Amino acid sequence: MKKFMLVITIFSSLILFTACQNSENESGDSSKKEITMMLTGNQEEQDAYEQVIKEFEKENDVKVKVIPTDGSQYKTKLQAAISGGNVPDVFWFEQVDFLTYVNNGVLLEMDDYLSDEAKNDIDGIWPMAVKNFQFDGTDVGAGTHYGLPKDAAPFALGYNKTMFEENGIELPDKSHSFTQEEFVTIAKKLTKDTNGDGELDQWGTGLDVRWSLPSFVWGNGGDWLNEDATKVTIDTPEFISALQEFVNLQIKYEVTPSVSQGQTLDTYQRWMKGELAFFPVGPWDMGTYQKLDFEYDLIPWPTGQSGDWATYFQSTGIGVSANTKSPEDAVELVKYLSTSVKGQDALVEASVQIPNNVEKAKEWASDTSSRPINKQIFLDILDTNGRSLPMTRTYTSEWYDEFFTNIQPVLDGKKTAEEYVKEAQPKMQKLLDKSISDQ
């Protein structure tokens, strides 16, 4: 029996040794603490972040297990992890989900883990972006930090500079905003059959209604909500005329690819091929757009009745799980990605975002050696012309999503903008009232 027990003890020790050895091999160093981070983005963006995270690991003696996730599945998988109580230590989240995550105890209150130096670093980054992830129990924009901005991402209007030059059209003034009439006139001139086969193969533009309509509405003096976000205001004359003008780009002026042409290639693919004159551009596109076969640059969005152009900016948050076992390390990683000079320099060099630090961003915008030349337009949006999307002002976004659910007949010209908003406004108001009640 003693011999048998000795054999069992030796065998058990061998198993334990092997398991520890395997664990050490898998993590690289069993003495290092490990935290997990879930992220997404295009390949250039993911590659850039993984390189920055490696630098963080060297400086902080922490192992970060990166969980890259396809963009189309990211939110679903994150919410499944939240429901299952298996939230990554650090993760990206959309601005629209901020209040829900705070009120459901998903996000860690970060202030207790931020040094005075860290808070000074935060003071140096875009205020508009930082405020998106603060909450004082009543209002977003003040109080505790429940996350820091991964980026500040303004949505500018790009134009195909090569197409303008080849068609003998004067290049836009980088500081001038076209009126809607001027925009349509140029778009018509650049919509043509270039090879003589009787089919259009070049268009003035190709805009997605969800992401581009806000610029038309705001530039025309309209909005989705009143000032205190208690009433849906899509039935105002300013909103209705802006929606109709947007729709007219296809059904009246025919300066965008048709529905059938869109099924062959979407407008993003046509822009990449050099077939569109105007197309939205965000900082996340810059790395990919370095490889374009044509020259492009940025200009303000067109204006309507208001005379002032406006567009949206979004800011993805980097948060820490409220249930993390390593809050100090997790918060340090968030701070490193959002505010550190080394981290920001690496991400900017990869052309996946603009600097979060305001002063660094000004230096970056003055560099004309890389595309786009007019980087200043991004800073103008963050400083003056940018707005958050309407649903970020409310507890839930179902009311806003409702607007786009049944909009296709309007885009197809089967229903006018005025007819549609009269149907949609009461439905949206009901959902907004519920959102207010839920909050």
C-alpha positions as CSV (number, residue, x, y, z in Angstrom):
1,M,0.0,0.0,0.0
2,K,2.9,2.4,0.8
3,K,4.5,1.7,-2.5
4,F,1.2,2.2,-4.2
5,M,0.6,5.6,-2.5
6,L,4.2,6.6,-3.4
7,V,3.5,5.8,-7.1
8,I,0.2,7.8,-7.0
9,T,2.0,10.8,-5.4
10,I,4.8,10.8,-8.0
11,F,2.2,10.4,-10.8
12,S,0.1,13.3,-9.4
13,S,3.2,15.5,-9.1
14,L,4.1,14.8,-12.7
15,I,0.6,15.7,-13.9
16,L,0.7,19.0,-11.9
17,F,4.2,19.8,-13.2
18,T,3.1,19.2,-16.8
19,A,0.0,21.3,-16.4
20,C,2.0,24.2,-14.9
21,Q,4.5,23.9,-17.7
22,N,1.7,23.9,-20.3
23,S,0.1,26.9,-18.6
24,E,3.5,28.7,-18.6
25,N,4.0,27.9,-22.3
26,E,0.6,29.1,-23.3
27,S,0.9,32.5,-21.5
28,G,4.6,32.9,-22.3
29,D,5.4,33.6,-18.6
30,S,3.4,32.2,-15.7
31,S,4.7,35.0,-13.4
32,K,2.9,37.6,-15.5
33,K,-0.6,38.8,-14.7
34,E,-3.1,38.4,-17.6
35,I,-6.0,40.5,-18.6
36,T,-8.3,40.1,-21.6
37,M,-9.3,42.7,-24.2
38,M,-11.9,42.4,-26.9
39,L,-11.6,44.6,-30.0
40,T,-12.7,44.8,-33.6
41,G,-12.0,47.0,-36.7
42,N,-10.5,46.6,-40.2
43,Q,-7.3,44.6,-40.5
44,E,-5.1,47.7,-40.4
45,E,-6.7,48.9,-37.2
46,Q,-6.5,45.5,-35.5
47,D,-2.9,45.2,-36.5
48,A,-2.1,48.6,-35.2
49,Y,-3.7,48.0,-31.8
50,E,-2.0,44.7,-31.3
51,Q,1.4,46.4,-31.8
52,V,0.5,49.1,-29.3
53,I,-0.7,46.5,-26.8
54,K,2.7,44.7,-27.2
55,E,4.4,47.9,-26.1
56,F,2.1,48.2,-23.1
57,E,2.9,44.6,-22.1
58,K,6.7,45.4,-22.1
59,E,6.2,48.5,-20.0
60,N,3.8,47.1,-17.5
61,D,4.8,43.5,-17.1
62,V,1.2,42.4,-17.9
63,K,0.1,39.9,-20.5
64,V,-2.9,41.0,-22.6
65,K,-4.9,38.3,-24.2
66,V,-6.5,40.0,-27.3
67,I,-9.8,38.8,-28.5
68,P,-10.2,40.1,-32.1
69,T,-13.8,39.9,-33.4
70,D,-15.3,40.5,-36.8
71,G,-17.1,43.8,-36.9
72,S,-20.5,42.3,-37.9
73,Q,-20.4,40.0,-34.9
74,Y,-18.7,42.2,-32.3
75,K,-21.7,43.7,-30.5
76,T,-23.6,40.4,-30.5
77,K,-20.7,38.6,-28.9
78,L,-20.0,41.3,-26.4
79,Q,-23.6,41.3,-25.3
80,A,-23.6,37.5,-25.0
81,A,-20.5,37.8,-22.8
82,I,-22.3,40.4,-20.7
83,S,-25.4,38.2,-20.3
84,G,-23.2,35.2,-19.5
85,G,-21.2,37.1,-16.9
86,N,-18.0,36.5,-18.8
87,V,-17.1,40.1,-19.7
88,P,-13.5,40.8,-21.0
89,D,-11.5,42.9,-18.6
90,V,-11.2,45.6,-21.3
91,F,-13.5,46.1,-24.3
92,W,-14.7,48.6,-26.9
93,F,-18.3,49.7,-26.7
94,E,-20.6,51.9,-28.8
95,Q,-21.5,55.4,-27.6
96,V,-25.2,54.5,-27.9
97,D,-24.8,51.7,-25.3
98,F,-23.1,53.8,-22.7
99,L,-26.1,54.6,-20.4
100,T,-27.4,51.0,-20.6
101,Y,-24.0,49.6,-19.6
102,V,-23.6,52.1,-16.7
103,N,-27.1,51.5,-15.3
104,N,-26.8,47.8,-15.5
105,G,-23.4,47.7,-13.7
106,V,-21.4,46.5,-16.7
107,L,-18.8,49.3,-16.6
108,L,-16.3,50.1,-13.8
109,E,-16.2,53.5,-12.3
110,M,-12.6,54.4,-13.3
111,D,-11.9,57.6,-11.2
112,D,-10.6,55.7,-8.1
113,Y,-7.9,54.2,-10.3
114,L,-6.8,57.3,-12.1
115,S,-3.8,59.2,-10.8
116,D,-3.6,63.0,-10.9
117,E,-1.2,62.7,-13.8
118,A,-3.6,60.5,-15.6
119,K,-6.4,63.0,-15.1
120,N,-4.2,65.7,-16.5
121,D,-3.5,63.6,-19.6
122,I,-7.3,63.2,-20.0
123,D,-7.8,66.9,-19.8
124,G,-5.5,67.2,-22.9
125,I,-7.7,65.1,-25.2
126,W,-10.8,66.2,-27.1
127,P,-13.4,67.3,-24.5
128,M,-16.3,66.4,-26.8
129,A,-15.1,62.8,-26.9
130,V,-14.3,62.5,-23.1
131,K,-17.7,63.8,-22.1
132,N,-19.4,61.0,-24.0
133,F,-18.2,58.6,-21.3
134,Q,-18.9,60.6,-18.1
135,F,-22.1,60.3,-16.1
136,D,-23.1,62.0,-12.9
137,G,-26.2,59.9,-12.2
138,T,-28.4,62.3,-14.2
139,D,-26.7,63.6,-17.3
140,V,-24.0,62.4,-19.7
141,G,-21.1,64.8,-20.0
142,A,-20.2,65.3,-16.4
143,G,-19.2,63.3,-13.3
144,T,-17.5,59.9,-13.2
145,H,-15.4,58.4,-16.0
146,Y,-16.9,55.1,-17.0
147,G,-14.6,54.8,-20.0
148,L,-12.2,56.8,-22.1
149,P,-12.5,57.5,-25.9
150,K,-10.7,55.0,-28.1
151,D,-10.9,57.8,-30.7
152,A,-12.7,60.9,-31.8
153,A,-14.0,60.0,-35.3
154,P,-15.5,62.9,-37.3
155,F,-17.4,62.1,-40.6
156,A,-16.1,64.4,-43.3
157,L,-17.0,64.6,-47.0
158,G,-14.4,63.3,-49.4
159,Y,-14.1,64.1,-53.1
160,N,-12.2,62.4,-56.0
161,K,-9.7,65.1,-56.9
162,T,-8.5,63.1,-59.9
163,M,-12.0,62.9,-61.3
164,F,-12.5,66.7,-61.0
165,E,-9.2,67.4,-62.8
166,E,-9.9,64.9,-65.6
167,N,-13.3,66.5,-66.2
168,G,-12.0,70.1,-66.1
169,I,-14.0,71.0,-63.0
170,E,-12.5,73.5,-60.6
171,L,-11.4,71.9,-57.3
172,P,-13.6,72.7,-54.3
173,D,-12.4,75.3,-51.8
174,K,-11.4,73.3,-48.8
175,S,-12.9,75.9,-46.4
176,H,-16.1,76.5,-48.5
177,S,-19.3,74.7,-48.0
178,F,-21.4,74.1,-51.2
179,T,-25.0,74.9,-51.1
180,Q,-27.3,72.0,-52.0
181,E,-27.8,73.6,-55.4
182,E,-24.1,73.8,-56.1
183,F,-23.6,70.3,-54.9
184,V,-26.2,68.9,-57.2
185,T,-24.9,70.9,-60.2
186,I,-21.4,69.5,-59.8
187,A,-22.8,66.0,-59.2
188,K,-24.7,66.2,-62.4
189,K,-21.6,67.2,-64.4
190,L,-19.7,64.2,-63.0
191,T,-22.5,61.6,-63.6
192,K,-21.8,60.2,-67.1
193,D,-21.2,57.3,-69.4
194,T,-17.4,57.4,-69.8
195,N,-17.0,54.5,-72.3
196,G,-19.9,55.1,-74.6
197,D,-21.7,51.9,-74.0
198,G,-25.0,53.6,-73.1
199,E,-24.7,52.8,-69.4
200,L,-23.6,55.2,-66.6
201,D,-20.4,54.1,-65.1
202,Q,-19.5,57.3,-63.1
203,W,-21.7,59.1,-60.6
204,G,-21.7,62.3,-58.6
205,T,-22.2,60.5,-55.3
206,G,-23.6,57.5,-53.5
207,L,-24.7,58.2,-49.9
208,D,-26.1,55.9,-47.3
209,V,-29.2,57.3,-45.7
210,R,-28.4,56.3,-42.1
211,W,-25.0,57.9,-42.0
212,S,-25.3,60.8,-44.4
213,L,-28.9,62.1,-43.8
214,P,-27.9,63.8,-40.5
215,S,-25.6,66.2,-42.4
216,F,-28.4,67.1,-44.7
217,V,-30.9,67.6,-41.9
218,W,-28.6,69.7,-39.6
219,G,-27.3,71.7,-42.6
220,N,-31.0,72.6,-43.3
221,G,-31.7,73.7,-39.7
222,G,-33.7,70.5,-38.8
223,D,-33.1,67.9,-36.1
224,W,-34.6,64.6,-34.8
225,L,-35.2,65.9,-31.3
226,N,-36.1,69.1,-29.4
227,E,-33.6,70.7,-27.1
228,D,-34.4,68.6,-24.0
229,A,-34.7,65.4,-26.0
230,T,-38.4,64.9,-25.1
231,K,-40.0,65.3,-28.5
232,V,-39.4,63.8,-31.9
233,T,-39.2,66.7,-34.4
234,I,-38.9,65.0,-37.8
235,D,-42.2,66.6,-38.9
236,T,-40.8,70.1,-39.2
237,P,-40.5,71.8,-42.6
238,E,-36.7,71.9,-42.3
239,F,-36.5,68.2,-41.7
240,I,-39.0,67.3,-44.4
241,S,-37.3,69.3,-47.1
242,A,-33.8,68.0,-46.1
243,L,-35.1,64.4,-46.4
244,Q,-36.7,65.1,-49.8
245,E,-33.5,66.7,-51.1
246,F,-31.5,63.7,-50.0
247,V,-33.9,61.3,-51.8
248,N,-33.9,63.5,-54.9
249,L,-30.2,62.8,-55.5
250,Q,-31.4,59.4,-56.8
251,I,-35.0,59.7,-57.9
252,K,-34.9,63.2,-59.4
253,Y,-31.3,64.2,-60.2
254,E,-30.1,60.6,-60.8
255,V,-26.6,61.4,-59.6
256,T,-26.3,58.2,-57.6
257,P,-26.2,54.5,-58.7
258,S,-29.6,53.0,-59.1
259,V,-30.9,50.2,-56.8
260,S,-30.1,47.5,-59.4
261,Q,-26.6,49.0,-59.9
262,G,-26.1,49.0,-56.1
263,Q,-26.8,45.3,-56.1
264,T,-23.9,44.7,-58.4
265,L,-21.4,46.9,-56.5
266,D,-22.2,48.9,-53.3
267,T,-21.2,52.6,-53.2
268,Y,-18.2,52.0,-51.0
269,Q,-16.8,49.6,-53.6
270,R,-17.6,52.1,-56.4
271,W,-15.8,54.9,-54.5
272,M,-12.7,52.6,-54.1
273,K,-12.8,52.0,-57.8
274,G,-12.8,55.7,-58.5
275,E,-16.4,55.8,-59.9
276,L,-17.9,58.4,-57.4
277,A,-17.1,62.1,-57.1
278,F,-18.2,62.6,-53.5
279,F,-18.2,60.0,-50.6
280,P,-18.0,60.2,-46.8
281,V,-14.6,59.6,-45.2
282,G,-13.7,58.9,-41.6
283,P,-10.3,58.7,-40.0
284,W,-10.6,55.0,-39.8
285,D,-10.5,54.9,-43.6
286,M,-7.2,56.7,-44.0
287,G,-5.0,53.6,-43.8
288,T,-7.0,51.8,-46.5
289,Y,-7.3,54.9,-48.6
290,Q,-3.5,55.4,-48.9
291,K,-3.7,52.6,-51.5
292,L,-6.4,54.3,-53.7
293,D,-5.5,54.7,-57.4
294,F,-6.7,58.3,-57.4
295,E,-6.1,61.4,-55.4
296,Y,-8.8,62.4,-52.9
297,D,-9.2,65.1,-50.3
298,L,-11.8,66.4,-47.8
299,I,-14.3,69.3,-47.8
300,P,-17.2,70.5,-45.6
301,W,-20.7,69.0,-46.1
302,P,-23.2,70.9,-48.2
303,T,-25.5,73.4,-46.4
304,G,-29.2,74.0,-46.8
305,Q,-31.4,76.7,-45.4
306,S,-29.4,77.1,-42.2
307,G,-26.3,78.3,-44.0
308,D,-24.1,76.4,-41.6
309,W,-22.7,72.9,-42.3
310,A,-22.7,70.2,-39.7
311,T,-21.9,66.5,-39.6
312,Y,-21.7,63.9,-36.9
313,F,-18.7,62.6,-35.0
314,Q,-18.7,59.3,-33.1
315,S,-16.5,58.1,-30.3
316,T,-16.0,54.5,-29.5
317,G,-15.4,53.9,-25.8
318,I,-12.8,51.8,-24.1
319,G,-14.2,50.5,-20.9
320,V,-13.3,48.1,-18.0
321,S,-15.6,45.4,-16.7
322,A,-17.1,46.2,-13.3
323,N,-16.2,42.6,-12.4
324,T,-12.6,42.6,-13.4
325,K,-10.2,41.0,-11.0
326,S,-7.4,43.3,-12.2
327,P,-8.9,46.9,-12.1
328,E,-5.6,48.7,-11.8
329,D,-4.0,46.9,-14.8
330,A,-7.2,47.2,-16.9
331,V,-7.5,50.9,-16.3
332,E,-3.9,51.4,-17.0
333,L,-4.3,49.7,-20.4
334,V,-7.3,51.9,-21.2
335,K,-5.3,55.0,-20.3
336,Y,-2.4,53.9,-22.3
337,L,-4.5,53.3,-25.4
338,S,-6.5,56.6,-25.0
339,T,-4.0,59.1,-23.7
340,S,-0.3,57.9,-23.9
341,V,2.0,59.7,-26.4
342,K,3.6,56.4,-27.4
343,G,0.3,54.6,-27.9
344,Q,-1.3,57.5,-29.8
345,D,1.8,58.0,-32.1
346,A,1.7,54.3,-33.1
347,L,-2.0,54.4,-33.9
348,V,-1.8,57.7,-35.8
349,E,1.3,56.4,-37.8
350,A,-0.8,53.4,-38.9
351,S,-3.4,55.9,-40.3
352,V,-6.3,54.5,-38.4
353,Q,-7.3,57.5,-36.3
354,I,-6.4,61.1,-35.5
355,P,-4.6,61.9,-32.3
356,N,-6.8,62.1,-29.2
357,N,-4.6,64.8,-27.7
358,V,-5.7,68.2,-29.1
359,E,-2.2,69.6,-29.4
360,K,-0.8,66.5,-31.1
361,A,-3.8,66.6,-33.5
362,K,-2.9,70.1,-34.5
363,E,0.6,69.1,-35.4
364,W,-0.7,66.1,-37.3
365,A,-3.2,68.1,-39.3
366,S,-0.4,70.5,-40.5
367,D,1.4,67.6,-42.2
368,T,0.6,67.5,-45.9
369,S,2.9,64.6,-46.8
370,S,0.1,62.0,-46.6
371,R,-3.5,61.7,-47.7
372,P,-5.7,63.5,-47.2
373,I,-4.1,66.9,-47.4
374,N,-7.0,68.8,-45.7
375,K,-6.8,66.9,-42.4
376,Q,-7.8,70.2,-40.7
377,I,-11.4,69.5,-41.6
378,F,-11.5,66.7,-39.1
379,L,-10.4,69.1,-36.4
380,D,-13.0,71.6,-37.5
381,I,-15.7,69.0,-36.9
382,L,-14.4,68.1,-33.5
383,D,-14.1,71.7,-32.5
384,T,-17.1,73.4,-34.1
385,N,-19.1,71.6,-36.8
386,G,-19.6,68.2,-35.2
387,R,-22.6,66.7,-33.4
388,S,-23.3,63.4,-31.7
389,L,-25.9,61.3,-33.4
390,P,-29.4,61.8,-32.1
391,M,-29.8,58.5,-30.3
392,T,-26.8,59.1,-28.1
393,R,-28.9,61.7,-26.3
394,T,-31.4,59.2,-25.1
395,Y,-31.4,56.1,-22.9
396,T,-32.3,53.7,-25.7
397,S,-32.1,54.0,-29.5
398,E,-35.2,52.1,-30.6
399,W,-37.0,55.4,-31.4
400,Y,-34.2,56.4,-33.8
401,D,-33.9,53.0,-35.4
402,E,-37.7,53.1,-36.1
403,F,-37.1,56.0,-38.5
404,F,-35.0,53.8,-40.8
405,T,-37.0,50.6,-40.5
406,N,-39.6,51.5,-43.2
407,I,-37.9,54.2,-45.2
408,Q,-37.2,52.2,-48.4
409,P,-40.4,53.4,-50.1
410,V,-39.3,57.0,-49.7
411,L,-35.8,56.2,-51.2
412,D,-37.6,54.4,-54.1
413,G,-39.8,57.5,-54.8
414,K,-43.0,55.6,-53.9
415,K,-43.7,57.9,-50.9
416,T,-42.9,61.5,-50.3
417,A,-40.8,62.7,-47.4
418,E,-43.8,64.5,-46.0
419,E,-46.0,61.5,-46.1
420,Y,-43.4,59.3,-44.4
421,V,-42.6,61.6,-41.5
422,K,-46.3,62.0,-40.7
423,E,-46.6,58.2,-40.3
424,A,-43.2,57.7,-38.5
425,Q,-43.4,60.6,-36.0
426,P,-46.1,59.1,-33.7
427,K,-44.4,55.7,-33.7
428,M,-41.0,57.2,-32.9
429,Q,-42.6,59.4,-30.2
430,K,-44.1,56.4,-28.5
431,L,-40.8,54.7,-28.4
432,L,-39.0,57.8,-27.1
433,D,-41.6,58.2,-24.3
434,K,-40.9,54.6,-23.3
435,S,-37.1,55.3,-23.3
436,I,-37.6,58.3,-21.0
437,S,-39.8,56.2,-18.8
438,D,-37.3,53.3,-18.7
439,Q,-34.5,55.7,-17.7
